[in-house]
Amino acid sequence: MNIQAEKAIIIEQFKKLDDINLIHAIKNLLDYASKKDQEILEIPEAHQKLVMERFDKVRKNQERLLDWDEAKKTLKA
């Protein structure tokens, strides 16, 4: 079943609801989803600084990098 068909079924079920608590609960879920979509994630400055420091270390000393396949073998051993 595609998403549009699922939405239509949910809307029809919602129209038949009489339980005010359930209606409020569904409204709260929809409000939360709407706010979550609009939320912009802010990365703390300390975290940004830490990542930039690690990038600098790698740029200055690239031989310390490991090949991913070799690293996986080491981790599995």
Beta strands, then each sheet from edge to edge (+ up, - down):
end
